[in-house]
Amino acid sequence: MDFWEQIKDMPHEYMWLLFAALLGIGEIIIPGVFLIWIAAAAAITGILTFVIGFNPALQFGLFALLCILAVYLGRKWYLERGADVADPMLNDRSARMIGQSVIVTEDLSEHDGRVKVGDSEWPARGDALKKGKSAKIIDVRDGIIHVEAV
């Protein structure tokens, strides 16, 4: 008996558990925090099929519902928990700019102006300052830097 015949003759509950294991392996190989929830749905479907003995149509319906529920709850859990990183502002360029000193490149008022941040210029608002003066970033909103005189 070859491999595919063994798979074909395998009871459905074992197929669900094999599918769950393959999805779990896929999550390890290609991490994305998505396949693990579908693997959980497949594992629960396999366990419930083993205990209760659903027919194939009910198994697929149960799997579909469990996938939706697992992905929803997993996403909610992940968003509430957040990522544990050493630098929480790692990918938040705006937040990383707060507190930096900048040079005014175009006269600044509370309505318009420009400042140099690193090697680029940004639109800015804040205290009335002349070109060449130093300022400190206090906030960044909607791509506009808000500064105060140093």
DSSP file (Angstrom, degrees, kcal/mol; ACC not computed):
  #  RESIDUE AA STRUCTURE BP1 BP2  ACC     N-H-->O    O-->H-N    N-H-->O    O-->H-N    TCO  KAPPA ALPHA  PHI   PSI    X-CA   Y-CA   Z-CA
    1    1 A M              0   0    0      0, 0.0     2,-0.1     0, 0.0     0, 0.0   0.000 360.0 360.0 360.0 126.2    0.0    0.0    0.0
    2    2 A D     >  -     0   0    0      1,-0.1     4,-1.8     4,-0.0     3,-0.3  -0.283 360.0 -95.9 -85.4 174.7    1.5    3.3   -1.0
    3    3 A F  H  > S+     0   0    0      1,-0.2     4,-2.2     2,-0.2     5,-0.2   0.886 120.2  50.9 -57.8 -46.6    1.4    6.6    0.9
    4    4 A W  H  > S+     0   0    0      1,-0.2     4,-2.5     2,-0.2    -1,-0.2   0.836 108.1  52.6 -68.1 -32.3   -1.6    8.1   -0.9
    5    5 A E  H  > S+     0   0    0     -3,-0.3     4,-1.9     2,-0.2    -1,-0.2   0.882 108.8  50.9 -68.2 -36.5   -3.7    5.0   -0.4
    6    6 A Q  H  < S+     0   0    0     -4,-1.8     4,-0.4     2,-0.2    -2,-0.2   0.912 112.0  46.8 -65.3 -41.3   -2.9    5.2    3.3
    7    7 A I  H >< S+     0   0    0     -4,-2.2     3,-1.1     1,-0.2    -2,-0.2   0.921 111.1  52.0 -64.1 -43.7   -4.0    8.8    3.4
    8    8 A K  H 3< S+     0   0    0     -4,-2.5    -1,-0.2     1,-0.3    -2,-0.2   0.852 111.7  46.3 -62.7 -35.6   -7.2    8.1    1.5
    9    9 A D  T 3< S+     0   0    0     -4,-1.9    -1,-0.3    -5,-0.1    -2,-0.2   0.461  87.6 114.2 -87.4  -1.1   -8.2    5.3    3.9
   10   10 A M  S <  S-     0   0    0     -3,-1.1     5,-0.1    -4,-0.4    -3,-0.0  -0.461  77.0-105.2 -70.9 138.5   -7.4    7.4    7.0
   11   11 A P    >>  -     0   0    0      0, 0.0     4,-1.5     0, 0.0     3,-0.7  -0.287  30.5-113.8 -61.0 151.6  -10.4    8.3    9.2
   12   12 A H  H 3> S+     0   0    0      1,-0.2     4,-2.3     2,-0.2     5,-0.2   0.860 112.9  58.4 -57.4 -40.6  -11.6   11.9    8.8
   13   13 A E  H 3> S+     0   0    0      1,-0.2     4,-1.7     2,-0.2    -1,-0.2   0.870 106.8  48.8 -62.5 -34.2  -10.7   12.9   12.4
   14   14 A Y  H <> S+     0   0    0     -3,-0.7     4,-2.5     2,-0.2    -1,-0.2   0.840 107.4  55.5 -71.9 -32.3   -7.1   11.9   11.8
   15   15 A M  H  X S+     0   0    0     -4,-1.5     4,-2.8     2,-0.2    -2,-0.2   0.909 107.2  49.9 -64.6 -40.7   -7.1   13.9    8.5
   16   16 A W  H  X S+     0   0    0     -4,-2.3     4,-2.5     2,-0.2    -2,-0.2   0.913 112.3  47.0 -63.1 -41.6   -8.2   17.0   10.4
   17   17 A L  H  X S+     0   0    0     -4,-1.7     4,-2.2     2,-0.2    -2,-0.2   0.877 112.6  49.3 -68.8 -36.7   -5.5   16.5   13.0
   18   18 A L  H  X S+     0   0    0     -4,-2.5     4,-2.5     2,-0.2    -2,-0.2   0.914 111.2  50.0 -65.0 -42.6   -2.9   15.9   10.2
   19   19 A F  H  X S+     0   0    0     -4,-2.8     4,-2.4     2,-0.2    -2,-0.2   0.907 110.1  50.7 -61.0 -42.7   -4.1   19.1    8.5
   20   20 A A  H  X S+     0   0    0     -4,-2.5     4,-2.3     1,-0.2    -1,-0.2   0.911 110.5  49.4 -61.5 -43.0   -3.8   21.0   11.8
   21   21 A A  H  X S+     0   0    0     -4,-2.2     4,-2.3     2,-0.2    -2,-0.2   0.907 110.7  49.8 -64.2 -41.8   -0.2   19.7   12.2
   22   22 A L  H  X S+     0   0    0     -4,-2.5     4,-2.3     2,-0.2    -2,-0.2   0.896 111.3  48.7 -65.1 -39.8    0.7   20.7    8.7
   23   23 A L  H  X S+     0   0    0     -4,-2.4     4,-2.1     2,-0.2    -1,-0.2   0.892 110.2  52.1 -65.7 -38.5   -0.7   24.2    9.3
   24   24 A G  H  X S+     0   0    0     -4,-2.3     4,-1.6     2,-0.2    -2,-0.2   0.907 110.4  47.6 -62.7 -41.6    1.2   24.4   12.5
   25   25 A I  H  X S+     0   0    0     -4,-2.3     4,-2.5     1,-0.2    -2,-0.2   0.898 109.6  54.1 -64.8 -40.2    4.4   23.5   10.7
   26   26 A G  H  X S+     0   0    0     -4,-2.3     4,-2.9     1,-0.2    -2,-0.2   0.875 105.8  52.8 -61.0 -37.5    3.6   26.1    8.0
   27   27 A E  H  < S+     0   0    0     -4,-2.1    -1,-0.2     2,-0.2    -2,-0.2   0.865 110.1  48.3 -65.6 -36.2    3.2   28.7   10.8
   28   28 A I  H  < S+     0   0    0     -4,-1.6    -2,-0.2     1,-0.2    -1,-0.2   0.911 116.6  41.9 -69.5 -42.2    6.7   27.8   12.1
   29   29 A I  H  < S+     0   0    0     -4,-2.5    -2,-0.2     1,-0.3    -3,-0.2   0.911 130.9  24.8 -72.0 -43.1    8.3   27.9    8.6
   30   30 A I  S  < S-     0   0    0     -4,-2.9    -1,-0.3    -5,-0.2     5,-0.2  -0.727  86.3-158.1-123.1  79.0    6.5   31.1    7.5
   31   31 A P        +     0   0    0      0, 0.0    -3,-0.1     0, 0.0    -4,-0.1  -0.338  40.5 132.1 -64.7 134.7    5.6   33.0   10.6
   32   32 A G        -     0   0    0     -5,-0.1    -4,-0.1    -2,-0.1    -5,-0.1   0.284  68.1-116.2-159.6   2.5    2.7   35.4   10.2
   33   33 A V  S    S+     0   0    0     -6,-0.2    45,-0.1     1,-0.1    -6,-0.0   0.908  95.4  86.6  52.6  48.2    0.4   34.7   13.2
   34   34 A F  S >> S+     0   0    0      3,-0.0     4,-1.1    -7,-0.0     3,-1.0   0.516  73.7  55.0-135.5 -49.3   -2.4   33.6   10.9
   35   35 A L  H 3> S+     0   0    0      1,-0.3     4,-2.6    -5,-0.2     5,-0.2   0.799  98.3  67.4 -62.7 -27.9   -2.0   29.9   10.1
   36   36 A I  H 3> S+     0   0    0      1,-0.2     4,-2.0     2,-0.2    -1,-0.3   0.847  98.7  51.0 -63.0 -33.1   -1.9   29.0   13.8
   37   37 A W  H <> S+     0   0    0     -3,-1.0     4,-1.9     2,-0.2    -1,-0.2   0.876 111.3  46.5 -73.3 -36.6   -5.6   30.0   14.2
   38   38 A I  H  X S+     0   0    0     -4,-1.1     4,-2.4     2,-0.2    -2,-0.2   0.865 110.4  54.2 -70.9 -35.2   -6.7   27.9   11.2
   39   39 A A  H  X S+     0   0    0     -4,-2.6     4,-2.6     2,-0.2    -2,-0.2   0.904 107.3  51.0 -62.5 -40.8   -4.6   25.0   12.6
   40   40 A A  H  X S+     0   0    0     -4,-2.0     4,-2.6     2,-0.2     5,-0.2   0.908 109.5  50.2 -62.9 -41.2   -6.5   25.4   15.9
   41   41 A A  H  X S+     0   0    0     -4,-1.9     4,-2.3     1,-0.2    -2,-0.2   0.906 111.7  48.0 -62.9 -41.7   -9.8   25.3   14.0
   42   42 A A  H  X S+     0   0    0     -4,-2.4     4,-2.4     2,-0.2    -2,-0.2   0.902 111.8  49.9 -65.9 -40.8   -8.7   22.1   12.2
   43   43 A A  H  X S+     0   0    0     -4,-2.6     4,-2.6     2,-0.2    -2,-0.2   0.921 111.9  47.2 -65.0 -43.9   -7.6   20.5   15.5
   44   44 A I  H  X S+     0   0    0     -4,-2.6     4,-2.9     2,-0.2     5,-0.3   0.905 111.4  51.8 -64.1 -40.5  -10.8   21.3   17.2
   45   45 A T  H  X S+     0   0    0     -4,-2.3     4,-2.3    -5,-0.2    -2,-0.2   0.924 111.0  48.2 -60.6 -43.9  -12.8   20.0   14.2
   46   46 A G  H  X S+     0   0    0     -4,-2.4     4,-2.1     2,-0.2    -2,-0.2   0.917 113.1  46.9 -62.4 -44.1  -10.8   16.8   14.4
   47   47 A I  H  X S+     0   0    0     -4,-2.6     4,-2.4     2,-0.2     5,-0.2   0.931 114.2  46.7 -65.2 -45.7  -11.3   16.3   18.1
   48   48 A L  H  X>S+     0   0    0     -4,-2.9     4,-3.2     1,-0.2     5,-0.8   0.873 112.1  51.2 -65.2 -35.9  -15.0   17.0   17.9
   49   49 A T  H  X5S+     0   0    0     -4,-2.3     4,-0.9    -5,-0.3    -1,-0.2   0.889 110.9  49.1 -66.1 -38.5  -15.3   14.7   14.9
   50   50 A F  H  <5S+     0   0    0     -4,-2.1    -2,-0.2    -5,-0.2    -1,-0.2   0.914 119.7  37.0 -65.2 -43.3  -13.5   12.0   16.9
   51   51 A V  H  <5S+     0   0    0     -4,-2.4    -2,-0.2    -5,-0.1    -3,-0.2   0.924 134.4  20.4 -77.1 -46.2  -15.8   12.5   20.0
   52   52 A I  H  <5S-     0   0    0     -4,-3.2    -3,-0.2    -5,-0.2    -2,-0.1   0.808  93.7-132.0 -98.1 -34.2  -19.1   13.2   18.3
   53   53 A G     << -     0   0    0     -4,-0.9    -4,-0.2    -5,-0.8    -3,-0.1   0.959  27.2-166.6  81.8  56.1  -18.7   11.7   14.8
   54   54 A F        -     0   0    0     -6,-0.1    -1,-0.1     1,-0.1    -5,-0.0  -0.330  23.0-111.8 -69.2 154.1  -19.9   14.4   12.4
   55   55 A N     >  -     0   0    0      1,-0.1     4,-2.2    -2,-0.0     3,-0.3  -0.458  38.2 -98.8 -78.9 164.1  -20.6   13.6    8.8
   56   56 A P  H  > S+     0   0    0      0, 0.0     4,-2.3     0, 0.0     5,-0.2   0.844 121.7  53.9 -56.2 -38.2  -18.2   15.3    6.2
   57   57 A A  H  > S+     0   0    0      1,-0.2     4,-2.1     2,-0.2     5,-0.2   0.931 111.5  45.0 -63.2 -44.5  -20.6   18.1    5.4
   58   58 A L  H  > S+     0   0    0     -3,-0.3     4,-3.0     2,-0.2     5,-0.2   0.860 109.6  57.3 -66.0 -34.8  -21.0   19.1    9.0
   59   59 A Q  H  X S+     0   0    0     -4,-2.2     4,-2.7     2,-0.2    -2,-0.2   0.939 109.0  44.2 -60.9 -47.1  -17.2   18.8    9.5
   60   60 A F  H  X S+     0   0    0     -4,-2.3     4,-2.4     2,-0.2    -1,-0.2   0.888 114.8  49.2 -67.5 -37.8  -16.5   21.3    6.7
   61   61 A G  H  X S+     0   0    0     -4,-2.1     4,-2.3     2,-0.2    -2,-0.2   0.924 113.0  47.0 -64.6 -44.1  -19.3   23.7    8.1
   62   62 A L  H  X S+     0   0    0     -4,-3.0     4,-2.8     1,-0.2    -2,-0.2   0.909 111.6  51.4 -62.5 -42.5  -17.9   23.4   11.6
   63   63 A F  H  X S+     0   0    0     -4,-2.7     4,-2.5    -5,-0.2    -2,-0.2   0.917 109.2  50.2 -61.5 -43.7  -14.3   24.0   10.3
   64   64 A A  H  X S+     0   0    0     -4,-2.4     4,-2.1     2,-0.2    -2,-0.2   0.933 113.5  45.1 -61.8 -46.1  -15.5   27.1    8.4
   65   65 A L  H  X S+     0   0    0     -4,-2.3     4,-2.5     1,-0.2    -2,-0.2   0.914 113.7  49.5 -64.1 -42.6  -17.2   28.5   11.5
   66   66 A L  H  X S+     0   0    0     -4,-2.8     4,-3.1     2,-0.2     5,-0.2   0.857 108.1  54.5 -66.2 -34.1  -14.3   27.7   13.7
   67   67 A C  H  X S+     0   0    0     -4,-2.5     4,-2.7    -5,-0.2     5,-0.3   0.949 110.5  45.5 -62.0 -48.1  -11.9   29.3   11.3
   68   68 A I  H  X S+     0   0    0     -4,-2.1     4,-2.2     1,-0.2    -2,-0.2   0.937 117.2  44.6 -60.4 -47.3  -13.8   32.6   11.4
   69   69 A L  H  X S+     0   0    0     -4,-2.5     4,-2.8     2,-0.2     5,-0.3   0.919 114.6  48.2 -64.3 -45.0  -14.1   32.4   15.2
   70   70 A A  H  X S+     0   0    0     -4,-3.1     4,-2.7     1,-0.2     5,-0.2   0.909 113.2  46.6 -65.1 -43.0  -10.4   31.5   15.7
   71   71 A V  H  X S+     0   0    0     -4,-2.7     4,-2.4    -5,-0.2     5,-0.2   0.910 114.2  48.6 -66.7 -40.8   -9.1   34.2   13.4
   72   72 A Y  H  X S+     0   0    0     -4,-2.2     4,-2.4    -5,-0.3    -2,-0.2   0.956 116.5  41.3 -61.8 -51.1  -11.4   36.8   15.0
   73   73 A L  H  X S+     0   0    0     -4,-2.8     4,-2.6     1,-0.2    -2,-0.2   0.881 115.2  51.6 -67.0 -37.3  -10.4   35.9   18.6
   74   74 A G  H  X S+     0   0    0     -4,-2.7     4,-2.5    -5,-0.3    -1,-0.2   0.910 111.2  46.8 -64.7 -42.6   -6.8   35.5   17.6
   75   75 A R  H  X S+     0   0    0     -4,-2.4     4,-2.5    -5,-0.2     5,-0.2   0.917 113.1  49.5 -64.8 -43.2   -6.6   38.9   16.0
   76   76 A K  H  X S+     0   0    0     -4,-2.4     4,-2.2    -5,-0.2    -2,-0.2   0.925 112.9  47.2 -61.7 -45.1   -8.4   40.5   19.0
   77   77 A W  H  X S+     0   0    0     -4,-2.6     4,-2.5     1,-0.2     5,-0.2   0.918 112.6  49.4 -62.1 -44.5   -6.0   38.8   21.4
   78   78 A Y  H  X S+     0   0    0     -4,-2.5     4,-2.5     1,-0.2    -2,-0.2   0.899 111.8  47.8 -65.2 -40.8   -3.0   39.9   19.4
   79   79 A L  H  < S+     0   0    0     -4,-2.5    -1,-0.2     2,-0.2    -2,-0.2   0.876 114.8  45.9 -68.5 -36.8   -4.1   43.5   19.1
   80   80 A E  H  < S+     0   0    0     -4,-2.2    -2,-0.2    -5,-0.2    -1,-0.2   0.889 117.2  43.6 -70.8 -39.1   -4.9   43.7   22.9
   81   81 A R  H  < S-     0   0    0     -4,-2.5    -2,-0.2    -5,-0.2    -3,-0.2   0.887  92.9-168.5 -75.2 -40.7   -1.6   42.0   23.9
   82   82 A G     <  -     0   0    0     -4,-2.5     2,-0.4    -5,-0.2    -2,-0.1  -0.061  33.2 -58.8  73.1 178.3    0.6   44.0   21.5
   83   83 A A        -     0   0    0     -4,-0.1     2,-1.0     5,-0.1    -5,-0.0  -0.812  40.8-133.3-100.4 136.6    4.2   43.1   20.7
   84   84 A D        +     0   0    0     -2,-0.4     2,-0.3     2,-0.0    -2,-0.1  -0.784  43.9 157.0 -88.3 104.8    6.8   43.0   23.4
   85   85 A V        -     0   0    0     -2,-1.0    -2,-0.0     1,-0.1     0, 0.0  -0.923  51.9-127.0-129.5 155.0    9.8   44.9   22.0
   86   86 A A  S    S+     0   0    0     -2,-0.3    -1,-0.1     1,-0.3    -2,-0.0   0.832 108.4  38.4 -67.6 -32.0   12.7   46.7   23.5
   87   87 A D    >   -     0   0    0      1,-0.1     3,-1.9    -3,-0.0    -1,-0.3  -0.866  68.0-172.1-122.4  95.4   11.8   49.9   21.5
   88   88 A P  T 3  S+     0   0    0      0, 0.0     3,-0.3     0, 0.0    -1,-0.1   0.700  87.3  53.2 -63.2 -18.9    8.0   50.4   21.4
   89   89 A M  T >  S+     0   0    0      1,-0.2     3,-1.6     2,-0.1     7,-0.2   0.115  72.0 123.1 -99.5  21.3    8.4   53.3   18.9
   90   90 A L  T <  S+     0   0    0     -3,-1.9    -1,-0.2     1,-0.3     6,-0.0   0.867  84.8  25.6 -51.3 -45.7   10.6   51.2   16.5
   91   91 A N  T 3  S+     0   0    0     -3,-0.3     2,-0.7    -4,-0.2    -1,-0.3   0.146 100.1  94.5-108.2  18.9    8.3   51.7   13.5
   92   92 A D    <>  +     0   0    0     -3,-1.6     4,-1.8     1,-0.2     5,-0.2  -0.780  46.5 176.8-112.7  86.2    6.7   55.0   14.6
   93   93 A R  H  > S+     0   0    0     -2,-0.7     4,-1.0     1,-0.2    -1,-0.2   0.867  78.0  54.1 -59.1 -39.5    8.9   57.7   12.9
   94   94 A S  H >> S+     0   0    0      1,-0.2     3,-0.9     2,-0.2     4,-0.8   0.937 108.7  47.2 -62.1 -47.7    6.7   60.6   14.1
   95   95 A A  H >4 S+     0   0    0      1,-0.3     3,-0.6     2,-0.2    -1,-0.2   0.837 107.5  57.9 -64.9 -32.1    7.0   59.5   17.8
   96   96 A R  H 3< S+     0   0    0     -4,-1.8    -1,-0.3     1,-0.2    -2,-0.2   0.739 100.3  58.9 -69.6 -22.0   10.7   59.1   17.4
   97   97 A M  H X< S+     0   0    0     -4,-1.0     3,-2.4    -3,-0.9    40,-0.3   0.761  76.9 109.1 -79.2 -24.4   11.1   62.7   16.3
   98   98 A I  T << S+     0   0    0     -4,-0.8    40,-0.2    -3,-0.6     3,-0.1  -0.296  84.1  21.1 -59.5 129.9    9.6   64.3   19.5
   99   99 A G  T 3  S+     0   0    0     38,-2.5    -1,-0.3     1,-0.3     2,-0.1   0.221  93.0 128.9  96.8 -12.9   12.3   66.0   21.5
  100  100 A Q    <   -     0   0    0     -3,-2.4    37,-2.5    36,-0.1     2,-0.4  -0.406  59.3-121.3 -74.0 150.8   14.7   66.4   18.6
  101  101 A S  E     -A  136   0A   0     35,-0.2     2,-0.3    -3,-0.1    35,-0.2  -0.747  34.8-176.9 -89.2 140.7   16.3   69.7   17.8
  102  102 A V  E     -A  135   0A   0     33,-2.9    33,-2.3    -2,-0.4     2,-0.4  -0.869  23.8-123.0-133.2 165.5   15.7   71.1   14.3
  103  103 A I  E     -AB 134 116A   0     13,-1.1    13,-2.9    -2,-0.3     2,-0.4  -0.940  27.2-121.9-112.2 132.9   16.7   74.1   12.3
  104  104 A V  E     + B   0 115A   0     29,-2.8    28,-3.3    -2,-0.4    11,-0.3  -0.599  29.5 177.5 -73.3 125.9   14.1   76.4   10.8
  105  105 A T  E    S+     0   0A   0      9,-2.1     2,-0.3    -2,-0.4    10,-0.2   0.562  72.0  29.8-106.1 -13.6   14.6   76.5    7.0
  106  106 A E  E    S- B   0 114A   0      8,-1.6     8,-1.3    24,-0.1    -1,-0.3  -0.975 107.8 -82.4-145.9 130.9   11.6   78.8    6.2
  107  107 A D        -     0   0    0     -2,-0.3     2,-0.4     6,-0.2    23,-0.2   0.051  53.7-138.4 -38.7 135.9   10.3   81.5    8.6
  108  108 A L  B     +F  129   0B   0     21,-3.2    21,-1.3     5,-0.2     2,-0.3  -0.803  31.3 158.1-109.7 139.8    8.0   79.8   11.0
  109  109 A S        -     0   0    0      3,-2.7    17,-1.4    -2,-0.4    18,-0.1  -0.816  58.9 -89.0-140.4-176.8    4.6   80.9   12.4
  110  110 A E  S    S+     0   0    0     15,-0.3    17,-0.1    -2,-0.3     3,-0.1   0.573 126.4  42.6 -75.2  -4.8    1.7   79.1   14.0
  111  111 A H  S    S-     0   0    0      1,-0.3     2,-0.3    15,-0.1    -1,-0.2   0.703 123.0  -9.9-111.5 -27.6    0.2   78.7   10.5
  112  112 A D        +     0   0    0     14,-0.1    -3,-2.7    11,-0.0    -1,-0.3  -0.976  63.2 116.4-162.0 174.5    3.2   77.7    8.3
  113  113 A G        -     0   0    0     -2,-0.3    11,-2.6    -5,-0.2     2,-0.3  -0.793  42.8-109.1 143.3 176.3    6.9   77.2    7.9
  114  114 A R  E     -BC 106 123A   0     -8,-1.3    -9,-2.1     9,-0.3    -8,-1.6  -0.992  20.3-167.7-141.4 148.2    9.5   74.5    7.3
  115  115 A V  E     -BC 104 122A   0      7,-2.3     7,-2.8    -2,-0.3     2,-0.6  -0.944  24.4-119.6-132.4 156.6   12.1   72.8    9.4
  116  116 A K  E     -BC 103 121A   0    -13,-2.9   -13,-1.1    -2,-0.3     2,-0.6  -0.863  26.7-177.0 -99.0 120.5   15.0   70.5    8.6
  117  117 A V  E >   - C   0 120A   0      3,-3.0     3,-2.0    -2,-0.6     2,-0.4  -0.964  65.7 -45.9-116.6 112.7   14.9   67.1   10.3
  118  118 A G  T 3  S-     0   0    0     -2,-0.6    -2,-0.0     1,-0.3     0, 0.0  -0.515 124.1 -23.3  64.3-119.6   17.9   65.0    9.6
  119  119 A D  T 3  S+     0   0    0     -2,-0.4     2,-0.3    -3,-0.0    -1,-0.3   0.190 126.6  70.5-109.3  16.5   18.4   65.3    5.9
  120  120 A S  E <  S-C  117   0A   0     -3,-2.0    -3,-3.0     2,-0.0     2,-0.4  -0.914  72.1-124.9-132.1 159.6   14.9   66.3    4.9
  121  121 A E  E     -C  116   0A   0     -2,-0.3    -5,-0.2    -5,-0.2    -2,-0.0  -0.816  24.5-169.7-103.7 143.9   12.5   69.2    5.3
  122  122 A W  E     -C  115   0A   0     -7,-2.8    -7,-2.3    -2,-0.4     2,-0.2  -0.941  30.4-103.7-128.9 149.8    9.1   69.0    6.8
  123  123 A P  E     -C  114   0A   0      0, 0.0    22,-2.5     0, 0.0     2,-0.3  -0.505  49.5-172.2 -67.2 143.8    6.2   71.4    7.1
  124  124 A A  E     -d  145   0A   0    -11,-2.6     2,-0.3    20,-0.2   -15,-0.3  -0.946  22.5-166.6-142.1 159.2    6.0   72.9   10.6
  125  125 A R  E     +d  146   0A   0     20,-2.4    22,-2.5    -2,-0.3     2,-0.3  -0.954  40.1  81.8-137.5 154.9    4.0   75.1   12.9
  126  126 A G  E    S+d  147   0A   0    -17,-1.4    22,-0.2    -2,-0.3   -14,-0.1  -0.997  70.3  10.9 152.9-153.0    4.8   76.7   16.2
  127  127 A D  S    S-     0   0    0     20,-0.9     2,-0.6    -2,-0.3   -19,-0.1  -0.209  83.1 -93.6 -57.7 148.3    6.5   79.7   17.8
  128  128 A A        +     0   0    0    -21,-0.1     2,-0.3    21,-0.0   -19,-0.2  -0.551  62.0 164.0 -67.8 113.7    7.4   82.6   15.4
  129  129 A L  B     -F  108   0B   0    -21,-1.3   -21,-3.2    -2,-0.6     2,-0.2  -0.978  31.8-126.8-135.4 146.9   11.0   81.9   14.4
  130  130 A K    >   -     0   0    0     -2,-0.3     3,-1.8   -23,-0.2   -26,-0.2  -0.488  45.4 -76.6 -88.5 161.0   13.3   83.2   11.7
  131  131 A K  T 3  S+     0   0    0      1,-0.2   -26,-0.2    -2,-0.2    -1,-0.1  -0.290 117.7  27.4 -55.6 135.6   15.2   81.0    9.2
  132  132 A G  T 3  S+     0   0    0    -28,-3.3    -1,-0.2     1,-0.3   -27,-0.1   0.218  90.5 124.5  95.8 -13.7   18.3   79.5   10.8
  133  133 A K    <   -     0   0    0     -3,-1.8   -29,-2.8   -29,-0.1    -1,-0.3  -0.393  60.8-116.5 -77.9 157.4   17.0   79.4   14.4
  134  134 A S  E     +A  103   0A   0    -31,-0.2    16,-1.1    -3,-0.1     2,-0.3  -0.670  34.7 174.5 -93.0 149.4   16.9   76.2   16.4
  135  135 A A  E     -AE 102 149A   0    -33,-2.3   -33,-2.9    -2,-0.3     2,-0.4  -0.937  25.3-125.9-145.4 166.9   13.6   74.7   17.7
  136  136 A K  E     -AE 101 148A   0     12,-2.7    12,-1.9    -2,-0.3     2,-0.4  -0.966  25.3-120.3-120.5 134.8   12.5   71.5   19.5
  137  137 A I  E     + E   0 147A   0    -37,-2.5   -38,-2.5    -2,-0.4    10,-0.2  -0.581  33.8 169.1 -74.5 127.6    9.9   69.1   18.2
  138  138 A I  E     -     0   0A   0      8,-3.2     2,-0.3     1,-0.4     9,-0.2   0.595  64.1  -3.0-111.1 -19.1    7.0   68.8   20.6
  139  139 A D  E     - E   0 146A   0      7,-1.6     7,-3.1   -42,-0.1     2,-0.4  -0.980  50.0-148.1-166.0 157.4    4.5   67.0   18.5
  140  140 A V  E     + E   0 145A   0     -2,-0.3     2,-0.4     5,-0.2     5,-0.2  -0.962  25.6 168.5-135.0 117.7    3.8   65.5   15.0
  141  141 A R  E >   - E   0 144A   0      3,-2.3     3,-2.0    -2,-0.4    -2,-0.0  -0.995  66.2 -12.4-133.4 129.9    0.3   65.5   13.7
  142  142 A D  T 3  S-     0   0    0     -2,-0.4    -1,-0.1     1,-0.3     3,-0.1   0.831 126.9 -54.5  54.3  37.2   -0.9   64.8   10.2
  143  143 A G  T 3  S+     0   0    0      1,-0.2     2,-0.5   -21,-0.0    -1,-0.3   0.570 113.9 116.6  76.7   8.9    2.6   65.0    8.8
  144  144 A I  E <   - E   0 141A   0     -3,-2.0    -3,-2.3   -22,-0.1     2,-0.4  -0.947  59.8-137.8-114.3 128.7    3.1   68.5   10.3
  145  145 A I  E     -dE 124 140A   0    -22,-2.5   -20,-2.4    -2,-0.5     2,-0.5  -0.687  10.5-153.3 -85.8 131.7    5.8   69.1   12.9
  146  146 A H  E     +dE 125 139A   0     -7,-3.1    -8,-3.2    -2,-0.4    -7,-1.6  -0.931  23.1 178.4-106.9 125.5    4.9   71.3   15.8
  147  147 A V  E     -dE 126 137A   0    -22,-2.5   -20,-0.9    -2,-0.5     2,-0.3  -0.774  21.2-153.5-125.5 164.5    7.9   73.0   17.4
  148  148 A E  E     - E   0 136A   0    -12,-1.9   -12,-2.7    -2,-0.3   -22,-0.0  -0.960  37.9 -91.4-133.6 155.5    8.8   75.4   20.2
  149  149 A A  E       E   0 135A   0     -2,-0.3   -14,-0.2   -14,-0.2   -21,-0.0  -0.315 360.0 360.0 -65.2 146.4   11.7   77.8   20.4
  150  150 A V              0   0    0    -16,-1.1    -1,-0.1    -2,-0.0   -15,-0.1   0.436 360.0 360.0 -87.5 360.0   14.8   76.4   22.2
